[in-house]
Each structure stands twice: as C-alpha cells, then as structure tokens.
Amino acid sequence: MNIRFAGTETEVETFTLEEVLAGLKSNHKLILWNDDVNTFEHVIYCLIKYLDYSQPQAEKIAFTVHNDGKCAILEGSFTELEVYRKILQQEGLTVSID
C-alpha cells in the first residue's frame, strides 16, 4: 500500500492477523529454580495441579531442578507465563521468566 503526502511517497507495511499473533507468541521460558525451602512433594504437587503435568513428568522435573539448579517448565508468550509465575510464586516456588 502506498500513501502520498504532499509530494512524498511512504510505503506502509501490512500484516495478516496470523503474522501479528505469531509475533505475540515469542518464546519465553518459565524457569523453576532450586531452593532449600520447598520439598520434592510440594514441587511435584504444584506442577501437577497448576501445569497439568503427570506424576512421572513432575518427578522428573523436580529431580532436574534439584540436580541442575533449574529447569524450564513451560514455554509461551510473556503474558501467558506471567500468570503461571505469579501462581507458582504464591505457592512459594522460586520461578522466573527468561
């Protein structure tokens, strides 16, 4: 699309709805960090309750966090992950968005 203003020509870039939505879905990660406060049971409980992980998946994540110090537990847009970050922080877990 071209728009003319007082003898100048400016090109305007247009996007489809799909392109706009794809831009909003930038891949951020929700990171769960190891701490000395939460038990394995509590971490596993939260992963199952709030993120819908199965028992074996939640256990694997808990051991990864314990052994490696952190683990990416969810990917999505910043807005989506911010909701989960707040919920998990209210449960006492140490989480951040990368």
GULO-532780 format. One record per atom (N, C-alpha, C, O): residue number from 1; residue in one letter; x, y, z. Coordinates in Angstrom, 3 decimals, padded with zeros to 6 digits. Layout:
GULO-532780
seq = NUM, type = A, u = X, v = Y, w = Z
...
***
This chain:
GULO-532780
seq = 1, type = M, u = 000.842, v = -001.159, w = 000.000
seq = 1, type = M, u = 000.000, v = 000.000, w = 000.000
seq = 1, type = M, u = 000.895, v = 001.232, w = 000.000
seq = 1, type = M, u = 001.856, v = 001.309, w = 000.766
seq = 2, type = N, u = 000.586, v = 002.164, w = -000.833
seq = 2, type = N, u = 001.340, v = 003.404, w = -000.903
seq = 2, type = N, u = 000.450, v = 004.567, w = -000.505
seq = 2, type = N, u = -000.706, v = 004.643, w = -000.920
seq = 3, type = I, u = 000.987, v = 005.469, w = 000.296
seq = 3, type = I, u = 000.264, v = 006.661, w = 000.721
seq = 3, type = I, u = 001.079, v = 007.867, w = 000.271
seq = 3, type = I, u = 002.294, v = 007.910, w = 000.462
seq = 4, type = R, u = 000.405, v = 008.844, w = -000.328
seq = 4, type = R, u = 001.103, v = 010.036, w = -000.800
seq = 4, type = R, u = 000.751, v = 011.228, w = 000.080
seq = 4, type = R, u = -000.422, v = 011.493, w = 000.342
seq = 5, type = F, u = 001.770, v = 011.939, w = 000.530
seq = 5, type = F, u = 001.600, v = 013.148, w = 001.319
seq = 5, type = F, u = 002.426, v = 014.258, w = 000.677
seq = 5, type = F, u = 003.651, v = 014.165, w = 000.605
seq = 6, type = A, u = 001.768, v = 015.279, w = 000.224
seq = 6, type = A, u = 002.425, v = 016.486, w = -000.300
seq = 6, type = A, u = 003.669, v = 016.173, w = -001.120
seq = 6, type = A, u = 004.748, v = 016.706, w = -000.863
seq = 7, type = G, u = 003.507, v = 015.324, w = -002.083
seq = 7, type = G, u = 004.604, v = 015.037, w = -002.992
seq = 7, type = G, u = 005.576, v = 013.976, w = -002.502
seq = 7, type = G, u = 006.529, v = 013.653, w = -003.212
seq = 8, type = T, u = 005.370, v = 013.426, w = -001.317
seq = 8, type = T, u = 006.246, v = 012.348, w = -000.847
seq = 8, type = T, u = 005.475, v = 011.039, w = -000.906
seq = 8, type = T, u = 004.245, v = 011.026, w = -000.858
seq = 9, type = E, u = 006.180, v = 009.984, w = -001.006
seq = 9, type = E, u = 005.553, v = 008.658, w = -001.049
seq = 9, type = E, u = 006.094, v = 007.838, w = 000.106
seq = 9, type = E, u = 007.306, v = 007.718, w = 000.278
seq = 10, type = T, u = 005.196, v = 007.278, w = 000.892
seq = 10, type = T, u = 005.572, v = 006.458, w = 002.040
seq = 10, type = T, u = 004.973, v = 005.079, w = 001.861
seq = 10, type = T, u = 003.787, v = 004.938, w = 001.562
seq = 11, type = E, u = 005.792, v = 004.072, w = 002.043
seq = 11, type = E, u = 005.288, v = 002.703, w = 001.932
seq = 11, type = E, u = 004.892, v = 002.221, w = 003.317
seq = 11, type = E, u = 005.651, v = 002.362, w = 004.276
seq = 12, type = V, u = 003.701, v = 001.652, w = 003.415
seq = 12, type = V, u = 003.183, v = 001.147, w = 004.675
seq = 12, type = V, u = 003.195, v = -000.368, w = 004.629
seq = 12, type = V, u = 002.701, v = -000.976, w = 003.680
seq = 13, type = E, u = 003.761, v = -000.970, w = 005.656
seq = 13, type = E, u = 003.816, v = -002.423, w = 005.731
seq = 13, type = E, u = 002.548, v = -002.933, w = 006.405
seq = 13, type = E, u = 002.143, v = -002.411, w = 007.444
seq = 14, type = T, u = 001.929, v = -003.935, w = 005.827
seq = 14, type = T, u = 000.720, v = -004.511, w = 006.407
seq = 14, type = T, u = 000.996, v = -005.951, w = 006.823
seq = 14, type = T, u = 001.843, v = -006.633, w = 006.246
seq = 15, type = F, u = 000.258, v = -006.396, w = 007.843
seq = 15, type = F, u = 000.425, v = -007.750, w = 008.375
seq = 15, type = F, u = -000.925, v = -008.443, w = 008.430
seq = 15, type = F, u = -001.961, v = -007.805, w = 008.615
seq = 16, type = T, u = -000.896, v = -009.754, w = 008.266
seq = 16, type = T, u = -002.110, v = -010.540, w = 008.450
seq = 16, type = T, u = -002.309, v = -010.776, w = 009.943
seq = 16, type = T, u = -001.380, v = -010.601, w = 010.732
seq = 17, type = L, u = -003.498, v = -011.166, w = 010.322
seq = 17, type = L, u = -003.776, v = -011.476, w = 011.724
seq = 17, type = L, u = -002.851, v = -012.583, w = 012.224
seq = 17, type = L, u = -002.369, v = -012.526, w = 013.355
seq = 18, type = E, u = -002.605, v = -013.585, w = 011.392
seq = 18, type = E, u = -001.732, v = -014.693, w = 011.774
seq = 18, type = E, u = -000.309, v = -014.208, w = 012.058
seq = 18, type = E, u = 000.340, v = -014.692, w = 012.985
seq = 19, type = E, u = 000.172, v = -013.255, w = 011.262
seq = 19, type = E, u = 001.519, v = -012.730, w = 011.467
seq = 19, type = E, u = 001.600, v = -011.929, w = 012.771
seq = 19, type = E, u = 002.590, v = -012.017, w = 013.497
seq = 20, type = V, u = 000.565, v = -011.157, w = 013.060
seq = 20, type = V, u = 000.541, v = -010.388, w = 014.300
seq = 20, type = V, u = 000.521, v = -011.325, w = 015.500
seq = 20, type = V, u = 001.272, v = -011.131, w = 016.455
seq = 21, type = L, u = -000.340, v = -012.345, w = 015.453
seq = 21, type = L, u = -000.433, v = -013.292, w = 016.568
seq = 21, type = L, u = 000.857, v = -014.076, w = 016.741
seq = 21, type = L, u = 001.265, v = -014.355, w = 017.868
seq = 22, type = A, u = 001.503, v = -014.434, w = 015.639
seq = 22, type = A, u = 002.774, v = -015.162, w = 015.732
seq = 22, type = A, u = 003.829, v = -014.297, w = 016.425
seq = 22, type = A, u = 004.655, v = -014.815, w = 017.176
seq = 23, type = G, u = 003.806, v = -012.999, w = 016.181
seq = 23, type = G, u = 004.746, v = -012.094, w = 016.831
seq = 23, type = G, u = 004.520, v = -011.997, w = 018.326
seq = 23, type = G, u = 005.465, v = -011.793, w = 019.088
seq = 24, type = L, u = 003.284, v = -012.141, w = 018.747
seq = 24, type = L, u = 002.972, v = -012.090, w = 020.176
seq = 24, type = L, u = 003.402, v = -013.353, w = 020.904
seq = 24, type = L, u = 003.587, v = -013.330, w = 022.121
seq = 25, type = K, u = 003.562, v = -014.434, w = 020.192
seq = 25, type = K, u = 003.882, v = -015.723, w = 020.800
seq = 25, type = K, u = 005.390, v = -015.956, w = 020.844
seq = 25, type = K, u = 005.857, v = -017.065, w = 020.588
seq = 26, type = S, u = 006.143, v = -014.919, w = 021.165
seq = 26, type = S, u = 007.585, v = -015.103, w = 021.248
seq = 26, type = S, u = 007.882, v = -016.127, w = 022.342
seq = 26, type = S, u = 007.179, v = -016.202, w = 023.350
seq = 27, type = N, u = 008.902, v = -016.887, w = 022.131
seq = 27, type = N, u = 009.181, v = -017.999, w = 023.036
seq = 27, type = N, u = 009.969, v = -017.561, w = 024.265
seq = 27, type = N, u = 011.192, v = -017.427, w = 024.234
seq = 28, type = H, u = 009.247, v = -017.350, w = 025.314
seq = 28, type = H, u = 009.849, v = -017.136, w = 026.621
seq = 28, type = H, u = 009.746, v = -018.460, w = 027.373
seq = 28, type = H, u = 008.952, v = -019.332, w = 027.018
seq = 29, type = K, u = 010.559, v = -018.595, w = 028.414
seq = 29, type = K, u = 010.535, v = -019.819, w = 029.209
seq = 29, type = K, u = 010.294, v = -019.480, w = 030.669
seq = 29, type = K, u = 010.830, v = -018.508, w = 031.200
seq = 30, type = L, u = 009.477, v = -020.303, w = 031.302
seq = 30, type = L, u = 009.270, v = -020.205, w = 032.739
seq = 30, type = L, u = 010.278, v = -021.143, w = 033.394
seq = 30, type = L, u = 010.269, v = -022.350, w = 033.151
seq = 31, type = I, u = 011.137, v = -020.579, w = 034.218
seq = 31, type = I, u = 012.219, v = -021.340, w = 034.841
seq = 31, type = I, u = 011.890, v = -021.583, w = 036.310
seq = 31, type = I, u = 011.562, v = -020.652, w = 037.045
seq = 32, type = L, u = 011.980, v = -022.836, w = 036.727
seq = 32, type = L, u = 011.837, v = -023.223, w = 038.125
seq = 32, type = L, u = 013.234, v = -023.414, w = 038.696
seq = 32, type = L, u = 014.044, v = -024.163, w = 038.151
seq = 33, type = W, u = 013.506, v = -022.724, w = 039.805
seq = 33, type = W, u = 014.827, v = -022.743, w = 040.430
seq = 33, type = W, u = 014.831, v = -023.606, w = 041.683
seq = 33, type = W, u = 013.823, v = -023.727, w = 042.379
seq = 34, type = N, u = 015.973, v = -024.195, w = 041.951
seq = 34, type = N, u = 016.156, v = -024.974, w = 043.167
seq = 34, type = N, u = 016.220, v = -024.034, w = 044.373
seq = 34, type = N, u = 016.743, v = -022.924, w = 044.273
seq = 35, type = D, u = 015.698, v = -024.472, w = 045.488
seq = 35, type = D, u = 015.812, v = -023.719, w = 046.734
seq = 35, type = D, u = 015.913, v = -024.698, w = 047.892
seq = 35, type = D, u = 015.752, v = -025.906, w = 047.717
seq = 36, type = D, u = 016.178, v = -024.170, w = 049.062
seq = 36, type = D, u = 016.323, v = -025.015, w = 050.253
seq = 36, type = D, u = 015.058, v = -025.030, w = 051.087
seq = 36, type = D, u = 015.080, v = -025.478, w = 052.234
seq = 37, type = V, u = 013.955, v = -024.548, w = 050.533
seq = 37, type = V, u = 012.717, v = -024.392, w = 051.294
seq = 37, type = V, u = 011.680, v = -025.447, w = 050.920
seq = 37, type = V, u = 011.112, v = -026.097, w = 051.797
seq = 38, type = N, u = 011.434, v = -025.619, w = 049.628
seq = 38, type = N, u = 010.348, v = -026.483, w = 049.169
seq = 38, type = N, u = 010.757, v = -027.944, w = 049.102
seq = 38, type = N, u = 011.880, v = -028.274, w = 048.720
seq = 39, type = T, u = 009.833, v = -028.808, w = 049.479
seq = 39, type = T, u = 010.074, v = -030.252, w = 049.418
seq = 39, type = T, u = 009.795, v = -030.755, w = 047.997
seq = 39, type = T, u = 009.129, v = -030.086, w = 047.207
seq = 40, type = F, u = 010.308, v = -031.921, w = 047.697
seq = 40, type = F, u = 010.011, v = -032.553, w = 046.410
seq = 40, type = F, u = 008.498, v = -032.713, w = 046.252
seq = 40, type = F, u = 007.941, v = -032.465, w = 045.182
seq = 41, type = E, u = 007.856, v = -033.125, w = 047.323
seq = 41, type = E, u = 006.412, v = -033.374, w = 047.271
seq = 41, type = E, u = 005.635, v = -032.109, w = 046.906
seq = 41, type = E, u = 004.692, v = -032.157, w = 046.115
seq = 42, type = H, u = 006.040, v = -030.975, w = 047.492
seq = 42, type = H, u = 005.332, v = -029.722, w = 047.206
seq = 42, type = H, u = 005.556, v = -029.281, w = 045.763
seq = 42, type = H, u = 004.618, v = -028.851, w = 045.092
seq = 43, type = V, u = 006.779, v = -029.384, w = 045.289
seq = 43, type = V, u = 007.081, v = -029.016, w = 043.898
seq = 43, type = V, u = 006.279, v = -029.897, w = 042.939
seq = 43, type = V, u = 005.670, v = -029.400, w = 041.993
seq = 44, type = I, u = 006.285, v = -031.183, w = 043.185
seq = 44, type = I, u = 005.551, v = -032.124, w = 042.330
seq = 44, type = I, u = 004.059, v = -031.820, w = 042.367
seq = 44, type = I, u = 003.400, v = -031.815, w = 041.327
seq = 45, type = Y, u = 003.528, v = -031.571, w = 043.544
seq = 45, type = Y, u = 002.113, v = -031.221, w = 043.702
seq = 45, type = Y, u = 001.764, v = -029.989, w = 042.859
seq = 45, type = Y, u = 000.760, v = -029.996, w = 042.146
seq = 46, type = C, u = 002.576, v = -028.943, w = 042.933
seq = 46, type = C, u = 002.306, v = -027.706, w = 042.187
seq = 46, type = C, u = 002.384, v = -027.925, w = 040.680
seq = 46, type = C, u = 001.564, v = -027.391, w = 039.934
seq = 47, type = L, u = 003.356, v = -028.701, w = 040.230
seq = 47, type = L, u = 003.496, v = -028.962, w = 038.792
seq = 47, type = L, u = 002.290, v = -029.725, w = 038.252
seq = 47, type = L, u = 001.834, v = -029.479, w = 037.136
seq = 48, type = I, u = 001.788, v = -030.642, w = 039.049
seq = 48, type = I, u = 000.606, v = -031.415, w = 038.636
seq = 48, type = I, u = -000.646, v = -030.547, w = 038.683
seq = 48, type = I, u = -001.432, v = -030.536, w = 037.736
seq = 49, type = K, u = -000.829, v = -029.831, w = 039.767
seq = 49, type = K, u = -002.047, v = -029.040, w = 039.962
seq = 49, type = K, u = -002.166, v = -027.879, w = 038.978
seq = 49, type = K, u = -003.222, v = -027.690, w = 038.375
seq = 50, type = Y, u = -001.105, v = -027.106, w = 038.810
seq = 50, type = Y, u = -001.191, v = -025.874, w = 038.042
seq = 50, type = Y, u = -000.749, v = -026.003, w = 036.580
seq = 50, type = Y, u = -001.231, v = -025.264, w = 035.721
seq = 51, type = L, u = 000.160, v = -026.931, w = 036.295
seq = 51, type = L, u = 000.673, v = -027.061, w = 034.931
seq = 51, type = L, u = 000.215, v = -028.347, w = 034.250
seq = 51, type = L, u = 000.581, v = -028.613, w = 033.105
seq = 52, type = D, u = -000.579, v = -029.136, w = 034.952
seq = 52, type = D, u = -001.176, v = -030.344, w = 034.389
seq = 52, type = D, u = -000.149, v = -031.384, w = 033.942
seq = 52, type = D, u = -000.376, v = -032.125, w = 032.986
seq = 53, type = Y, u = 000.978, v = -031.428, w = 034.645
seq = 53, type = Y, u = 001.961, v = -032.481, w = 034.369
seq = 53, type = Y, u = 001.498, v = -033.779, w = 035.003
seq = 53, type = Y, u = 000.764, v = -033.770, w = 035.991
seq = 54, type = S, u = 001.928, v = -034.890, w = 034.432
seq = 54, type = S, u = 001.656, v = -036.189, w = 035.041
seq = 54, type = S, u = 002.622, v = -036.373, w = 036.222
seq = 54, type = S, u = 003.612, v = -035.651, w = 036.338
seq = 55, type = Q, u = 002.328, v = -037.330, w = 037.081
seq = 55, type = Q, u = 003.209, v = -037.621, w = 038.225
seq = 55, type = Q, u = 004.645, v = -037.906, w = 037.765
seq = 55, type = Q, u = 005.576, v = -037.298, w = 038.295
seq = 56, type = P, u = 004.858, v = -038.814, w = 036.792
seq = 56, type = P, u = 006.242, v = -039.072, w = 036.356
seq = 56, type = P, u = 006.921, v = -037.839, w = 035.759
seq = 56, type = P, u = 008.111, v = -037.627, w = 035.988
seq = 57, type = Q, u = 006.187, v = -037.022, w = 034.996
seq = 57, type = Q, u = 006.782, v = -035.806, w = 034.420
seq = 57, type = Q, u = 007.194, v = -034.836, w = 035.526
seq = 57, type = Q, u = 008.290, v = -034.276, w = 035.495
seq = 58, type = A, u = 006.313, v = -034.646, w = 036.495
seq = 58, type = A, u = 006.587, v = -033.720, w = 037.594
seq = 58, type = A, u = 007.779, v = -034.196, w = 038.425
seq = 58, type = A, u = 008.605, v = -033.386, w = 038.846
seq = 59, type = E, u = 007.871, v = -035.496, w = 038.659
seq = 59, type = E, u = 009.001, v = -036.051, w = 039.408
seq = 59, type = E, u = 010.307, v = -035.822, w = 038.661
seq = 59, type = E, u = 011.317, v = -035.464, w = 039.267
seq = 60, type = K, u = 010.291, v = -036.027, w = 037.342
seq = 60, type = K, u = 011.497, v = -035.824, w = 036.519
seq = 60, type = K, u = 011.944, v = -034.368, w = 036.592
seq = 60, type = K, u = 013.137, v = -034.094, w = 036.722
seq = 61, type = I, u = 010.993, v = -033.426, w = 036.508
seq = 61, type = I, u = 011.320, v = -032.004, w = 036.597
seq = 61, type = I, u = 011.902, v = -031.681, w = 037.971
seq = 61, type = I, u = 012.900, v = -030.966, w = 038.066
seq = 62, type = A, u = 011.289, v = -032.201, w = 039.037
seq = 62, type = A, u = 011.772, v = -031.936, w = 040.393
seq = 62, type = A, u = 013.211, v = -032.420, w = 040.572
seq = 62, type = A, u = 014.020, v = -031.733, w = 041.195
seq = 63, type = F, u = 013.533, v = -033.587, w = 040.036
seq = 63, type = F, u = 014.898, v = -034.101, w = 040.154
seq = 63, type = F, u = 015.865, v = -033.299, w = 039.296
seq = 63, type = F, u = 017.015, v = -033.100, w = 039.687
seq = 64, type = T, u = 015.415, v = -032.833, w = 038.129
seq = 64, type = T, u = 016.262, v = -031.991, w = 037.278
seq = 64, type = T, u = 016.590, v = -030.686, w = 038.004
seq = 64, type = T, u = 017.741, v = -030.250, w = 038.009
seq = 65, type = V, u = 015.590, v = -030.071, w = 038.610
seq = 65, type = V, u = 015.803, v = -028.830, w = 039.360
seq = 65, type = V, u = 016.772, v = -029.082, w = 040.513
seq = 65, type = V, u = 017.681, v = -028.287, w = 040.751
seq = 66, type = H, u = 016.577, v = -030.175, w = 041.216
seq = 66, type = H, u = 017.449, v = -030.500, w = 042.350
seq = 66, type = H, u = 018.896, v = -030.702, w = 041.896
seq = 66, type = H, u = 019.826, v = -030.213, w = 042.537
seq = 67, type = N, u = 019.080, v = -031.424, w = 040.794
seq = 67, type = N, u = 020.426, v = -031.759, w = 040.325
seq = 67, type = N, u = 021.104, v = -030.644, w = 039.529
seq = 67, type = N, u = 022.314, v = -030.450, w = 039.645
seq = 68, type = D, u = 020.335, v = -029.909, w = 038.721
seq = 68, type = D, u = 020.919, v = -028.897, w = 037.832
seq = 68, type = D, u = 020.734, v = -027.469, w = 038.343
seq = 68, type = D, u = 021.336, v = -026.538, w = 037.809
seq = 69, type = G, u = 019.914, v = -027.293, w = 039.365
seq = 69, type = G, u = 019.698, v = -025.969, w = 039.915
seq = 69, type = G, u = 018.521, v = -025.220, w = 039.313
seq = 69, type = G, u = 018.016, v = -024.264, w = 039.903
seq = 70, type = K, u = 018.084, v = -025.659, w = 038.132
seq = 70, type = K, u = 016.937, v = -025.022, w = 037.477
seq = 70, type = K, u = 016.434, v = -025.907, w = 036.349
seq = 70, type = K, u = 017.106, v = -026.845, w = 035.921
seq = 71, type = C, u = 015.222, v = -025.581, w = 035.874
seq = 71, type = C, u = 014.650, v = -026.323, w = 034.758
seq = 71, type = C, u = 013.575, v = -025.450, w = 034.105
seq = 71, type = C, u = 012.764, v = -024.832, w = 034.796
seq = 72, type = A, u = 013.574, v = -025.405, w = 032.772
seq = 72, type = A, u = 012.498, v = -024.725, w = 032.048
seq = 72, type = A, u = 011.269, v = -025.626, w = 032.124
seq = 72, type = A, u = 011.313, v = -026.788, w = 031.719
seq = 73, type = I, u = 010.171, v = -025.078, w = 032.647
seq = 73, type = I, u = 008.986, v = -025.907, w = 032.866
seq = 73, type = I, u = 007.827, v = -025.562, w = 031.944
seq = 73, type = I, u = 006.844, v = -026.300, w = 031.881
seq = 74, type = L, u = 007.935, v = -024.437, w = 031.223
seq = 74, type = L, u = 006.851, v = -024.027, w = 030.341
seq = 74, type = L, u = 007.395, v = -023.013, w = 029.346
seq = 74, type = L, u = 008.278, v = -022.223, w = 029.681
seq = 75, type = E, u = 006.868, v = -023.030, w = 028.114
seq = 75, type = E, u = 007.239, v = -022.048, w = 027.100
seq = 75, type = E, u = 005.989, v = -021.364, w = 026.591
seq = 75, type = E, u = 004.920, v = -021.971, w = 026.526
seq = 76, type = G, u = 006.124, v = -020.095, w = 026.228
seq = 76, type = G, u = 004.996, v = -019.356, w = 025.678
seq = 76, type = G, u = 005.266, v = -017.871, w = 025.662
seq = 76, type = G, u = 006.409, v = -017.438, w = 025.806
seq = 77, type = S, u = 004.215, v = -017.089, w = 025.486
seq = 77, type = S, u = 004.366, v = -015.639, w = 025.487
seq = 77, type = S, u = 004.608, v = -015.170, w = 026.914
seq = 77, type = S, u = 004.284, v = -015.866, w = 027.876
seq = 78, type = F, u = 005.176, v = -013.992, w = 027.032
seq = 78, type = F, u = 005.446, v = -013.436, w = 028.356
seq = 78, type = F, u = 004.159, v = -013.322, w = 029.159
seq = 78, type = F, u = 004.130, v = -013.648, w = 030.345
seq = 79, type = T, u = 003.097, v = -012.859, w = 028.511
seq = 79, type = T, u = 001.817, v = -012.660, w = 029.193
seq = 79, type = T, u = 001.283, v = -013.977, w = 029.750
seq = 79, type = T, u = 000.819, v = -014.026, w = 030.889
seq = 80, type = E, u = 001.346, v = -015.040, w = 028.956
seq = 80, type = E, u = 000.888, v = -016.352, w = 029.417
seq = 80, type = E, u = 001.713, v = -016.841, w = 030.601
seq = 80, type = E, u = 001.169, v = -017.325, w = 031.594
seq = 81, type = L, u = 003.025, v = -016.710, w = 030.487
seq = 81, type = L, u = 003.908, v = -017.223, w = 031.535
seq = 81, type = L, u = 003.820, v = -016.413, w = 032.812
seq = 81, type = L, u = 004.017, v = -016.949, w = 033.902
seq = 82, type = E, u = 003.527, v = -015.132, w = 032.691
seq = 82, type = E, u = 003.425, v = -014.274, w = 033.876
seq = 82, type = E, u = 002.322, v = -014.757, w = 034.813
seq = 82, type = E, u = 002.460, v = -014.674, w = 036.034
seq = 83, type = V, u = 001.238, v = -015.257, w = 034.248
seq = 83, type = V, u = 000.143, v = -015.798, w = 035.063
seq = 83, type = V, u = 000.640, v = -016.974, w = 035.893
seq = 83, type = V, u = 000.401, v = -017.036, w = 037.099
seq = 84, type = Y, u = 001.332, v = -017.908, w = 035.242
seq = 84, type = Y, u = 001.843, v = -019.084, w = 035.949
seq = 84, type = Y, u = 002.938, v = -018.709, w = 036.944
seq = 84, type = Y, u = 003.027, v = -019.299, w = 038.020
seq = 85, type = R, u = 003.768, v = -017.734, w = 036.589
seq = 85, type = R, u = 004.821, v = -017.297, w = 037.507
seq = 85, type = R, u = 004.210, v = -016.799, w = 038.817
seq = 85, type = R, u = 004.677, v = -017.147, w = 039.901
seq = 86, type = K, u = 003.178, v = -015.993, w = 038.706
seq = 86, type = K, u = 002.534, v = -015.455, w = 039.909
seq = 86, type = K, u = 001.896, v = -016.559, w = 040.748
seq = 86, type = K, u = 002.008, v = -016.556, w = 041.973
seq = 87, type = I, u = 001.235, v = -017.492, w = 040.093
seq = 87, type = I, u = 000.598, v = -018.600, w = 040.818
seq = 87, type = I, u = 001.643, v = -019.425, w = 041.568
seq = 87, type = I, u = 001.480, v = -019.715, w = 042.754
seq = 88, type = L, u = 002.707, v = -019.798, w = 040.876
seq = 88, type = L, u = 003.732, v = -020.640, w = 041.495
seq = 88, type = L, u = 004.481, v = -019.891, w = 042.592
seq = 88, type = L, u = 004.870, v = -020.491, w = 043.594
seq = 89, type = Q, u = 004.685, v = -018.593, w = 042.417
seq = 89, type = Q, u = 005.324, v = -017.816, w = 043.476
seq = 89, type = Q, u = 004.439, v = -017.755, w = 044.722
seq = 89, type = Q, u = 004.939, v = -017.778, w = 045.846
seq = 90, type = Q, u = 003.126, v = -017.677, w = 044.516
seq = 90, type = Q, u = 002.213, v = -017.684, w = 045.658
seq = 90, type = Q, u = 002.286, v = -019.003, w = 046.418
seq = 90, type = Q, u = 002.010, v = -019.055, w = 047.616
seq = 91, type = E, u = 002.657, v = -020.059, w = 045.716
seq = 91, type = E, u = 002.833, v = -021.370, w = 046.349
seq = 91, type = E, u = 004.221, v = -021.504, w = 046.989
seq = 91, type = E, u = 004.535, v = -022.535, w = 047.585
seq = 92, type = G, u = 005.047, v = -020.463, w = 046.865
seq = 92, type = G, u = 006.358, v = -020.477, w = 047.493
seq = 92, type = G, u = 007.491, v = -020.948, w = 046.612
seq = 92, type = G, u = 008.631, v = -021.032, w = 047.069
seq = 93, type = L, u = 007.205, v = -021.261, w = 045.349
seq = 93, type = L, u = 008.264, v = -021.723, w = 044.450
seq = 93, type = L, u = 009.041, v = -020.532, w = 043.915
seq = 93, type = L, u = 008.516, v = -019.423, w = 043.809
seq = 94, type = T, u = 010.298, v = -020.779, w = 043.581
seq = 94, type = T, u = 011.159, v = -019.745, w = 043.004
seq = 94, type = T, u = 011.142, v = -019.934, w = 041.485
seq = 94, type = T, u = 011.676, v = -020.912, w = 040.961
seq = 95, type = V, u = 010.516, v = -018.976, w = 040.788
seq = 95, type = V, u = 010.371, v = -019.060, w = 039.342
seq = 95, type = V, u = 010.694, v = -017.713, w = 038.714
seq = 95, type = V, u = 010.551, v = -016.666, w = 039.345
seq = 96, type = S, u = 011.131, v = -017.759, w = 037.466
seq = 96, type = S, u = 011.409, v = -016.535, w = 036.715
seq = 96, type = S, u = 011.086, v = -016.790, w = 035.240
seq = 96, type = S, u = 010.933, v = -017.932, w = 034.807
seq = 97, type = I, u = 010.990, v = -015.713, w = 034.498
seq = 97, type = I, u = 010.733, v = -015.820, w = 033.060
seq = 97, type = I, u = 011.991, v = -015.398, w = 032.328
seq = 97, type = I, u = 012.567, v = -014.345, w = 032.600
seq = 98, type = D, u = 012.404, v = -016.236, w = 031.400
seq = 98, type = D, u = 013.616, v = -015.965, w = 030.607
seq = 98, type = D, u = 013.205, v = -015.695, w = 029.171
seq = 98, type = D, u = 014.060, v = -015.443, w = 028.321
***
